[in-house]
Amino acid sequence: MSTHNQSFDIKELEDKLDELIQQYNAIRTENTTLKIKQDALVKEKAKLVEKTNLARTRVEAMISRLKTMEHGT
């Protein structure tokens, strides 16, 4: 193999390695962003579940009061 071919092969490998590094950094950044979004969504879901449970409790209490009123009349 000639020196010219070796330096061409090395340059080609360097270019591919640079491209892989760029892709890795892009994926790592995207992964970090997705983790942050996932954490926010998990927190939002927990709040919504809490609100739903509170609303259910209130509705059940109102139904119970209405039934009590209905039987009291």
C-alpha positions as CSV (number, residue, x, y, z in Angstrom):
1,M,0.0,0.0,0.0
2,S,1.4,3.4,-0.9
3,T,1.8,6.3,1.4
4,H,-0.8,8.2,-0.6
5,N,-3.4,5.5,-0.2
6,Q,-2.6,5.2,3.5
7,S,-3.0,8.9,4.1
8,F,-6.2,8.9,2.1
9,D,-7.5,6.0,4.2
10,I,-6.5,7.8,7.4
11,K,-8.3,10.9,6.2
12,E,-11.4,8.9,5.4
13,L,-11.3,7.3,8.8
14,E,-10.9,10.7,10.5
15,D,-13.9,12.0,8.6
16,K,-16.0,9.1,9.5
17,L,-14.9,9.4,13.2
18,D,-15.8,13.1,13.2
19,E,-19.2,12.3,11.8
20,L,-19.8,9.6,14.4
21,I,-18.7,12.0,17.2
22,Q,-21.2,14.6,15.8
23,Q,-24.0,12.0,15.7
24,Y,-23.1,10.9,19.2
25,N,-23.3,14.4,20.6
26,A,-26.6,15.1,18.8
27,I,-28.1,11.9,20.2
28,R,-26.8,12.6,23.7
29,T,-28.3,16.1,23.6
30,E,-31.6,14.7,22.3
31,N,-31.5,12.0,25.0
32,T,-31.0,14.7,27.7
33,T,-33.9,16.8,26.3
34,L,-36.2,13.7,26.2
35,K,-35.3,12.9,29.8
36,I,-36.2,16.4,30.9
37,K,-39.5,16.3,29.0
38,Q,-40.3,12.8,30.4
39,D,-39.7,14.1,34.0
40,A,-42.0,17.0,33.3
41,L,-44.7,14.7,31.9
42,V,-44.4,12.3,34.9
43,K,-44.9,15.3,37.3
44,E,-47.8,16.6,35.2
45,K,-49.4,13.2,35.2
46,A,-49.1,12.9,39.0
47,K,-50.8,16.3,39.4
48,L,-53.6,15.3,37.0
49,V,-54.1,12.0,38.8
50,E,-54.3,13.9,42.1
51,K,-56.8,16.4,40.7
52,T,-58.9,13.5,39.2
53,N,-58.9,11.8,42.6
54,L,-59.9,15.0,44.3
55,A,-62.7,15.6,41.8
56,R,-63.9,12.0,42.2
57,T,-64.0,12.4,46.0
58,R,-66.0,15.6,45.7
59,V,-68.5,14.1,43.2
60,E,-69.0,11.0,45.4
61,A,-69.6,13.3,48.4
62,M,-72.1,15.3,46.4
63,I,-73.9,12.2,45.3
64,S,-74.0,10.9,48.8
65,R,-75.5,14.2,50.1
66,L,-78.1,14.1,47.3
67,K,-79.0,10.6,48.2
68,T,-79.3,11.6,51.8
69,M,-81.5,14.6,50.9
70,E,-83.6,12.4,48.7
71,H,-84.2,9.9,51.5
72,G,-84.8,12.6,54.0
73,T,-87.7,14.2,52.2
